[in-house]
Amino acid sequence: MPKSAVVGPASRRRARPRLDELTETLEGQIAEICRDLALQTKRIRQLHDQAEDLRRSLRQWARHQE
């Protein structure tokens, strides 16, 4: 039997839910990555602010030592 006879309308109907499910799964994973990136960005900002505060404190301390 030729391959074209095997792939008919019935197999195409079954492929659509799988494609929809795959698309939904991928969109969920992308949303999760975006949430993770947002959290990491927030944490990096916090660390940057802490480093700046420490730098200011160190400069003030150094001025008082002179």
Residue, then its C-alpha position, 0 to 999 in steps of 0.5 A: m500500500p502506498k504511503s499516501a493511502v495510509v495518511g488520510p483525513a483521520s490521521r490529520r484529525r488526530a494530529r491537530p489535538r497533538l499540535d494544539e497540546l504541544t503549542e499549549t505546553l510550549e507556551g506554558q514553558i515560555a511563560e515559566i521562563c519569563r517569570d523566572l527571568a523577571l525574578q532573576t532580574k529583580r534579584i540582580r537589581q537588589l544585589h546591584d542596589q546593595a553593592e551601591d549602598l556598600r560602596r557609598s558606606l565604604r567611601q564615607w568610612a574612608r573619608h572619616q579615616e583621613 
